């Protein structure tokens, strides 16, 4: 199942849609984003799209929101993907270095730390190095926002959706006998509806206007606007 979750301007989380299929399937993900678009979600507005890194997700976001859409790769997923290539003796050290880099306030400092680790991994494990290098800049999008504290940490990962997934796990675990006529989508949808009823506003929601203003300033201008400014 692939699920889209949004955060409203008042800090309330809302499930935008779900599709049965893999996040690596471009058709599935594109249909997932087309639904909120048809229901009135304006993809031209400045938004931050936080994804786990699947190429189909990125492709679908670009298709609906444009090539200049601001994308944040989940830092936790990136850390797990990188250390997954390593033997046990190196995992803790590499994960610690990545976590320390992502905690740096300066984009330049964070990128230098990741690039240094990338060079080290090229000698240790080329597969891990390739995983780290792929989409590295997109794991640092939030660093380019002039924000601090929770507003900077929260959108760096896909954690806001994890509480919903825990409810899905609890509900679907109670189904003891899956029948061919019982679509998984119905059970997951029901579980998400239950989860949404218990959602709380995100921490620091009162500062969301600053977050939106920062997104507006960070969003690249269209070529025509850049030409007029010049």
Phi and psi restraints in degrees (value plus and minus 20) as a CYANA .aco file:
   2 UNK   PHI    -138.0   -98.0
   2 UNK   PSI     108.6   148.6
   3 UNK   PHI    -145.6  -105.6
   3 UNK   PSI     120.2   160.2
   4 UNK   PHI    -130.6   -90.6
   4 UNK   PSI     110.4   150.4
   5 UNK   PHI    -143.1  -103.1
   5 UNK   PSI     116.5   156.5
   6 UNK   PHI    -137.3   -97.3
   6 UNK   PSI     137.8   177.8
   7 UNK   PHI    -137.2   -97.2
   7 UNK   PSI     100.5   140.5
   8 UNK   PHI     -98.4   -58.4
   8 UNK   PSI     150.4   190.4
   9 UNK   PHI     -84.7   -44.7
   9 UNK   PSI     -41.9    -1.9
  10 UNK   PHI    -109.3   -69.3
  10 UNK   PSI     -14.6    25.4
  11 UNK   PHI      68.8   108.8
  11 UNK   PSI     -21.1    18.9
  12 UNK   PHI    -102.5   -62.5
  12 UNK   PSI     115.4   155.4
  13 UNK   PHI    -105.5   -65.5
  13 UNK   PSI     126.4   166.4
  14 UNK   PHI    -165.8  -125.8
  14 UNK   PSI     116.2   156.2
  15 UNK   PHI     -96.9   -56.9
  15 UNK   PSI     103.6   143.6
  16 UNK   PHI    -111.9   -71.9
  16 UNK   PSI     -44.1    -4.1
  17 UNK   PHI     148.1   188.1
  17 UNK   PSI     148.9   188.9
  18 UNK   PHI    -170.5  -130.5
  18 UNK   PSI     132.8   172.8
  19 UNK   PHI    -161.7  -121.7
  19 UNK   PSI     125.3   165.3
  20 UNK   PHI    -107.4   -67.4
  20 UNK   PSI     101.3   141.3
  21 UNK   PHI     133.2   173.2
  21 UNK   PSI    -198.1  -158.1
  22 UNK   PHI    -113.1   -73.1
  22 UNK   PSI     128.8   168.8
  23 UNK   PHI     -88.9   -48.9
  23 UNK   PSI     -32.9     7.1
  24 UNK   PHI    -106.6   -66.6
  24 UNK   PSI     -22.6    17.4
  25 UNK   PHI    -113.8   -73.8
  25 UNK   PSI      92.8   132.8
  26 UNK   PHI     -83.3   -43.3
  26 UNK   PSI     -56.7   -16.7
  27 UNK   PHI     -85.5   -45.5
  27 UNK   PSI     -65.0   -25.0
  28 UNK   PHI     -80.7   -40.7
  28 UNK   PSI     -67.9   -27.9
  29 UNK   PHI     -88.8   -48.8
  29 UNK   PSI     -58.3   -18.3
  30 UNK   PHI     -83.3   -43.3
  30 UNK   PSI     -60.6   -20.6
  31 UNK   PHI     -86.0   -46.0
  31 UNK   PSI     -55.3   -15.3
  32 UNK   PHI     -79.8   -39.8
  32 UNK   PSI     -62.2   -22.2
  33 UNK   PHI    -102.7   -62.7
  33 UNK   PSI     -42.3    -2.3
  34 UNK   PHI     -88.7   -48.7
  34 UNK   PSI     -53.9   -13.9
  35 UNK   PHI     -78.5   -38.5
  35 UNK   PSI     -74.8   -34.8
  36 UNK   PHI     -83.1   -43.1
  36 UNK   PSI     -49.5    -9.5
  37 UNK   PHI     -83.8   -43.8
  37 UNK   PSI     -62.4   -22.4
  38 UNK   PHI     -90.8   -50.8
  38 UNK   PSI     -42.2    -2.2
  39 UNK   PHI    -110.4   -70.4
  39 UNK   PSI     -15.5    24.5
  40 UNK   PHI      91.6   131.6
  40 UNK   PSI     -19.9    20.1
  41 UNK   PHI     -90.6   -50.6
  41 UNK   PSI     103.5   143.5
  42 UNK   PHI    -110.7   -70.7
  42 UNK   PSI      86.5   126.5
  43 UNK   PHI     -97.7   -57.7
  43 UNK   PSI     -23.3    16.7
  44 UNK   PHI    -104.4   -64.4
  44 UNK   PSI     -33.2     6.8
  45 UNK   PHI     -92.7   -52.7
  45 UNK   PSI     130.1   170.1
  46 UNK   PHI     -85.1   -45.1
  46 UNK   PSI     100.9   140.9
  47 UNK   PHI    -161.1  -121.1
  47 UNK   PSI     138.6   178.6
  48 UNK   PHI    -129.0   -89.0
  48 UNK   PSI     103.0   143.0
  49 UNK   PHI    -121.7   -81.7
  49 UNK   PSI      90.1   130.1
  50 UNK   PHI    -118.5   -78.5
  50 UNK   PSI      99.3   139.3
  51 UNK   PHI    -150.4  -110.4
  51 UNK   PSI     143.6   183.6
  52 UNK   PHI    -105.1   -65.1
  52 UNK   PSI     -23.9    16.1
  53 UNK   PHI      88.8   128.8
  53 UNK   PSI     -26.9    13.1
  54 UNK   PHI     -80.0   -40.0
  54 UNK   PSI     114.1   154.1
  55 UNK   PHI     -82.7   -42.7
  55 UNK   PSI     -54.8   -14.8
  56 UNK   PHI     -85.0   -45.0
  56 UNK   PSI     -56.2   -16.2
  57 UNK   PHI     -82.7   -42.7
  57 UNK   PSI     -66.4   -26.4
  58 UNK   PHI     -82.9   -42.9
  58 UNK   PSI     -62.5   -22.5
  59 UNK   PHI     -82.4   -42.4
  59 UNK   PSI     -62.1   -22.1
  60 UNK   PHI     -87.7   -47.7
  60 UNK   PSI     -59.6   -19.6
  61 UNK   PHI     -82.5   -42.5
  61 UNK   PSI     -64.5   -24.5
  62 UNK   PHI     -82.4   -42.4
  62 UNK   PSI     -57.5   -17.5
  63 UNK   PHI     -86.2   -46.2
  63 UNK   PSI     -59.9   -19.9
  64 UNK   PHI    -108.8   -68.8
  64 UNK   PSI     -55.4   -15.4
  65 UNK   PHI    -127.0   -87.0
  65 UNK   PSI     -25.1    14.9
  66 UNK   PHI      77.5   117.5
  66 UNK   PSI     139.9   179.9
  67 UNK   PHI     -85.2   -45.2
  67 UNK   PSI     -42.0    -2.0
  68 UNK   PHI    -111.2   -71.2
  68 UNK   PSI     -12.2    27.8
  69 UNK   PHI     -79.5   -39.5
  69 UNK   PSI     121.4   161.4
  70 UNK   PHI    -102.9   -62.9
  70 UNK   PSI      96.1   136.1
  71 UNK   PHI    -136.3   -96.3
  71 UNK   PSI     114.1   154.1
  72 UNK   PHI    -136.0   -96.0
  72 UNK   PSI      97.0   137.0
  73 UNK   PHI     -96.0   -56.0
  73 UNK   PSI     114.9   154.9
  74 UNK   PHI     -81.1   -41.1
  74 UNK   PSI     102.5   142.5
  75 UNK   PHI     -88.8   -48.8
  75 UNK   PSI     -53.5   -13.5
  76 UNK   PHI     -87.2   -47.2
  76 UNK   PSI     -62.7   -22.7
  77 UNK   PHI     -82.3   -42.3
  77 UNK   PSI     -60.2   -20.2
  78 UNK   PHI     -83.1   -43.1
  78 UNK   PSI     -63.6   -23.6
  79 UNK   PHI     -81.2   -41.2
  79 UNK   PSI     -64.2   -24.2
  80 UNK   PHI     -85.0   -45.0
  80 UNK   PSI     -60.5   -20.5
  81 UNK   PHI     -83.6   -43.6
  81 UNK   PSI     -61.1   -21.1
  82 UNK   PHI     -88.2   -48.2
  82 UNK   PSI     -72.2   -32.2
  83 UNK   PHI     -88.4   -48.4
  83 UNK   PSI     -39.9     0.1
  84 UNK   PHI     -83.9   -43.9
  84 UNK   PSI     -40.4    -0.4
  85 UNK   PHI    -104.6   -64.6
  85 UNK   PSI     -31.2     8.8
  86 UNK   PHI    -119.8   -79.8
  86 UNK   PSI     136.9   176.9
  87 UNK   PHI     -95.6   -55.6
  87 UNK   PSI     143.1   183.1
  88 UNK   PHI     -74.4   -34.4
  88 UNK   PSI     -57.8   -17.8
  89 UNK   PHI     -86.6   -46.6
  89 UNK   PSI     -41.0    -1.0
  90 UNK   PHI    -125.5   -85.5
  90 UNK   PSI     -33.4     6.6
  91 UNK   PHI     -82.5   -42.5
  91 UNK   PSI     -67.8   -27.8
  92 UNK   PHI     -82.7   -42.7
  92 UNK   PSI     -62.7   -22.7
  93 UNK   PHI     -86.2   -46.2
  93 UNK   PSI     -64.7   -24.7
  94 UNK   PHI     -86.8   -46.8
  94 UNK   PSI     -61.7   -21.7
  95 UNK   PHI     -83.3   -43.3
  95 UNK   PSI     -59.1   -19.1
  96 UNK   PHI     -83.0   -43.0
  96 UNK   PSI     -62.3   -22.3
  97 UNK   PHI     -85.8   -45.8
  97 UNK   PSI     -59.5   -19.5
  98 UNK   PHI     -86.6   -46.6
  98 UNK   PSI     -63.4   -23.4
  99 UNK   PHI     -81.2   -41.2
  99 UNK   PSI     -60.8   -20.8
 100 UNK   PHI     -85.6   -45.6
 100 UNK   PSI     -59.0   -19.0
 101 UNK   PHI     -83.9   -43.9
 101 UNK   PSI     -64.7   -24.7
 102 UNK   PHI     -89.0   -49.0
 102 UNK   PSI     -40.0     0.0
 103 UNK   PHI    -104.4   -64.4
 103 UNK   PSI     -29.2    10.8
 104 UNK   PHI     -88.5   -48.5
 104 UNK   PSI     122.4   162.4
 105 UNK   PHI     -99.9   -59.9
 105 UNK   PSI     -48.2    -8.2
 106 UNK   PHI    -108.6   -68.6
 106 UNK   PSI     111.1   151.1
 107 UNK   PHI     -80.9   -40.9
 107 UNK   PSI     -63.6   -23.6
 108 UNK   PHI     -83.0   -43.0
 108 UNK   PSI     -62.8   -22.8
 109 UNK   PHI     -85.3   -45.3
 109 UNK   PSI     -62.6   -22.6
 110 UNK   PHI     -83.1   -43.1
 110 UNK   PSI     -62.2   -22.2
 111 UNK   PHI     -88.2   -48.2
 111 UNK   PSI     -59.0   -19.0
 112 UNK   PHI     -81.6   -41.6
 112 UNK   PSI     -61.3   -21.3
 113 UNK   PHI     -84.8   -44.8
 113 UNK   PSI     -60.9   -20.9
 114 UNK   PHI     -88.9   -48.9
 114 UNK   PSI     -58.9   -18.9
 115 UNK   PHI     -86.5   -46.5
 115 UNK   PSI     -57.1   -17.1
 116 UNK   PHI     -83.0   -43.0
 116 UNK   PSI     -64.2   -24.2
 117 UNK   PHI     -84.1   -44.1
 117 UNK   PSI     -57.4   -17.4
 118 UNK   PHI     -79.5   -39.5
 118 UNK   PSI     -62.4   -22.4
 119 UNK   PHI     -85.1   -45.1
 119 UNK   PSI     -58.5   -18.5
 120 UNK   PHI     -85.1   -45.1
 120 UNK   PSI     -59.7   -19.7
 121 UNK   PHI     -91.2   -51.2
 121 UNK   PSI     -47.4    -7.4
 122 UNK   PHI     -80.4   -40.4
 122 UNK   PSI     -51.7   -11.7
 123 UNK   PHI    -102.3   -62.3
 123 UNK   PSI     -55.4   -15.4
 124 UNK   PHI    -103.7   -63.7
 124 UNK   PSI     -68.1   -28.1
 125 UNK   PHI    -177.2  -137.2
 125 UNK   PSI      77.7   117.7
 126 UNK   PHI     -77.0   -37.0
 126 UNK   PSI     -52.5   -12.5
 127 UNK   PHI     -85.1   -45.1
 127 UNK   PSI     -63.0   -23.0
 128 UNK   PHI     -84.6   -44.6
 128 UNK   PSI     -57.7   -17.7
 129 UNK   PHI     -83.8   -43.8
 129 UNK   PSI     -62.8   -22.8
 130 UNK   PHI     -83.7   -43.7
 130 UNK   PSI     -59.3   -19.3
 131 UNK   PHI     -83.3   -43.3
 131 UNK   PSI     -61.4   -21.4
 132 UNK   PHI     -88.1   -48.1
 132 UNK   PSI     -61.3   -21.3
 133 UNK   PHI     -91.0   -51.0
 133 UNK   PSI     -48.8    -8.8
 134 UNK   PHI     -88.8   -48.8
 134 UNK   PSI      96.6   136.6
 135 UNK   PHI      48.5    88.5
 135 UNK   PSI       4.6    44.6
 136 UNK   PHI     -77.5   -37.5
 136 UNK   PSI     -65.7   -25.7
 137 UNK   PHI     -80.1   -40.1
 137 UNK   PSI     -54.9   -14.9
 138 UNK   PHI     -93.8   -53.8
 138 UNK   PSI     -34.7     5.3
 139 UNK   PHI    -100.9   -60.9
 139 UNK   PSI     -27.8    12.2
 140 UNK   PHI    -132.7   -92.7
 140 UNK   PSI      -7.4    32.6
 141 UNK   PHI     -77.4   -37.4
 141 UNK   PSI     -63.0   -23.0
 142 UNK   PHI     -85.6   -45.6
 142 UNK   PSI     -44.1    -4.1
 143 UNK   PHI     -86.5   -46.5
 143 UNK   PSI     -43.4    -3.4
 144 UNK   PHI    -100.9   -60.9
 144 UNK   PSI     -27.8    12.2
 145 UNK   PHI    -106.8   -66.8
 145 UNK   PSI     111.1   151.1
 146 UNK   PHI     -96.9   -56.9
 146 UNK   PSI      42.4    82.4
 147 UNK   PHI    -149.3  -109.3
 147 UNK   PSI     141.5   181.5
 148 UNK   PHI    -152.5  -112.5
 148 UNK   PSI     149.2   189.2
 149 UNK   PHI      46.5    86.5
 149 UNK   PSI    -163.7  -123.7
 150 UNK   PHI     -81.5   -41.5
 150 UNK   PSI     -58.3   -18.3
 151 UNK   PHI     -83.4   -43.4
 151 UNK   PSI     -41.6    -1.6
 152 UNK   PHI    -111.2   -71.2
 152 UNK   PSI     -52.4   -12.4
 153 UNK   PHI    -100.2   -60.2
 153 UNK   PSI     -59.8   -19.8
 154 UNK   PHI     -77.0   -37.0
 154 UNK   PSI     -69.2   -29.2
 155 UNK   PHI    -101.6   -61.6
 155 UNK   PSI     -14.0    26.0
 156 UNK   PHI    -100.1   -60.1
 156 UNK   PSI     -33.0     7.0
 157 UNK   PHI    -158.4  -118.4
 157 UNK   PSI     152.1   192.1
 158 UNK   PHI    -111.2   -71.2
 158 UNK   PSI      -1.3    38.7
 159 UNK   PHI     -75.3   -35.3
 159 UNK   PSI     -55.7   -15.7
 160 UNK   PHI     -76.3   -36.3
 160 UNK   PSI     -41.0    -1.0
 161 UNK   PHI    -114.3   -74.3
 161 UNK   PSI     -29.0    11.0
 162 UNK   PHI     -85.6   -45.6
 162 UNK   PSI     -54.8   -14.8
 163 UNK   PHI     -83.8   -43.8
 163 UNK   PSI     -55.1   -15.1
 164 UNK   PHI     -86.6   -46.6
 164 UNK   PSI     -60.9   -20.9
 165 UNK   PHI     -85.6   -45.6
 165 UNK   PSI     -52.3   -12.3
 166 UNK   PHI     -86.3   -46.3
 166 UNK   PSI     -55.8   -15.8
 167 UNK   PHI     -87.8   -47.8
 167 UNK   PSI     -60.5   -20.5
 168 UNK   PHI     -79.4   -39.4
 168 UNK   PSI     -64.4   -24.4
 169 UNK   PHI     -79.1   -39.1
 169 UNK   PSI     -63.9   -23.9
 170 UNK   PHI     -84.8   -44.8
 170 UNK   PSI     -65.1   -25.1
 171 UNK   PHI     -87.7   -47.7
 171 UNK   PSI     -68.6   -28.6
 172 UNK   PHI     -90.8   -50.8
 172 UNK   PSI     -44.4    -4.4
 173 UNK   PHI     -86.4   -46.4
 173 UNK   PSI     -42.6    -2.6
 174 UNK   PHI     -99.3   -59.3
 174 UNK   PSI     -32.9     7.1
 175 UNK   PHI     -99.5   -59.5
 175 UNK   PSI      90.7   130.7
 176 UNK   PHI    -109.9   -69.9
 176 UNK   PSI     -46.5    -6.5
 177 UNK   PHI    -155.0  -115.0
 177 UNK   PSI      81.3   121.3
 178 UNK   PHI     -99.1   -59.1
 178 UNK   PSI     103.9   143.9
 179 UNK   PHI    -122.0   -82.0
 179 UNK   PSI     135.1   175.1
 180 UNK   PHI     -80.5   -40.5
 180 UNK   PSI     -50.2   -10.2
 181 UNK   PHI    -105.8   -65.8
 181 UNK   PSI     -21.4    18.6
 182 UNK   PHI    -117.2   -77.2
 182 UNK   PSI      78.9   118.9
 183 UNK   PHI     -87.3   -47.3
 183 UNK   PSI     115.2   155.2
 184 UNK   PHI     -79.1   -39.1
 184 UNK   PSI     -55.3   -15.3
 185 UNK   PHI     -77.9   -37.9
 185 UNK   PSI     -56.9   -16.9
 186 UNK   PHI     -86.9   -46.9
 186 UNK   PSI     -63.6   -23.6
 187 UNK   PHI     -86.6   -46.6
 187 UNK   PSI     -64.5   -24.5
 188 UNK   PHI     -85.8   -45.8
 188 UNK   PSI     -60.3   -20.3
 189 UNK   PHI     -81.2   -41.2
 189 UNK   PSI     -61.9   -21.9
 190 UNK   PHI     -84.0   -44.0
 190 UNK   PSI     -61.0   -21.0
 191 UNK   PHI     -85.6   -45.6
 191 UNK   PSI     -60.0   -20.0
 192 UNK   PHI     -86.3   -46.3
 192 UNK   PSI     -54.9   -14.9
 193 UNK   PHI     -83.9   -43.9
 193 UNK   PSI     -60.7   -20.7
 194 UNK   PHI     -84.1   -44.1
 194 UNK   PSI     -65.6   -25.6
 195 UNK   PHI     -81.7   -41.7
 195 UNK   PSI     -62.2   -22.2
 196 UNK   PHI     -82.2   -42.2
 196 UNK   PSI     -52.3   -12.3
 197 UNK   PHI     -86.5   -46.5
 197 UNK   PSI     -37.9     2.1
 198 UNK   PHI    -130.3   -90.3
 198 UNK   PSI     -14.2    25.8
 199 UNK   PHI     -83.1   -43.1
 199 UNK   PSI     122.4   162.4
 200 UNK   PHI    -130.6   -90.6
 200 UNK   PSI     137.6   177.6
 201 UNK   PHI     -85.2   -45.2
 201 UNK   PSI     127.5   167.5
 202 UNK   PHI     -86.7   -46.7
 202 UNK   PSI     135.4   175.4
 203 UNK   PHI     -83.0   -43.0
 203 UNK   PSI     123.9   163.9
 204 UNK   PHI      53.1    93.1
 204 UNK   PSI       0.5    40.5
 205 UNK   PHI     -83.3   -43.3
 205 UNK   PSI     -44.1    -4.1
 206 UNK   PHI     -86.6   -46.6
 206 UNK   PSI     -39.9     0.1
 207 UNK   PHI    -114.4   -74.4
 207 UNK   PSI     -14.0    26.0
 208 UNK   PHI     -80.3   -40.3
 208 UNK   PSI     -53.1   -13.1
 209 UNK   PHI     -76.6   -36.6
 209 UNK   PSI     -57.4   -17.4
 210 UNK   PHI     -86.1   -46.1
 210 UNK   PSI     -57.4   -17.4
 211 UNK   PHI     -83.3   -43.3
 211 UNK   PSI     -65.1   -25.1
 212 UNK   PHI     -85.2   -45.2
 212 UNK   PSI     -58.8   -18.8
 213 UNK   PHI     -83.9   -43.9
 213 UNK   PSI     -59.0   -19.0
 214 UNK   PHI     -85.9   -45.9
 214 UNK   PSI     -58.5   -18.5
 215 UNK   PHI     -83.3   -43.3
 215 UNK   PSI     -61.7   -21.7
 216 UNK   PHI     -81.5   -41.5
 216 UNK   PSI     -61.2   -21.2
 217 UNK   PHI     -92.1   -52.1
 217 UNK   PSI     -50.2   -10.2
 218 UNK   PHI    -102.1   -62.1
 218 UNK   PSI     -46.5    -6.5
 219 UNK   PHI     -80.4   -40.4
 219 UNK   PSI     106.3   146.3
 220 UNK   PHI     -81.7   -41.7
 220 UNK   PSI     122.6   162.6
 221 UNK   PHI     -97.8   -57.8
 221 UNK   PSI     127.2   167.2
 222 UNK   PHI     -80.1   -40.1
 222 UNK   PSI     134.7   174.7
 223 UNK   PHI     -72.7   -32.7
 223 UNK   PSI     -58.5   -18.5
 224 UNK   PHI     -84.7   -44.7
 224 UNK   PSI     -61.4   -21.4
 225 UNK   PHI     -87.1   -47.1
 225 UNK   PSI     -57.6   -17.6
 226 UNK   PHI     -83.7   -43.7
 226 UNK   PSI     -58.8   -18.8
 227 UNK   PHI     -85.9   -45.9
 227 UNK   PSI     -60.1   -20.1
 228 UNK   PHI     -85.5   -45.5
 228 UNK   PSI     -59.2   -19.2
 229 UNK   PHI     -84.6   -44.6
 229 UNK   PSI     -55.3   -15.3
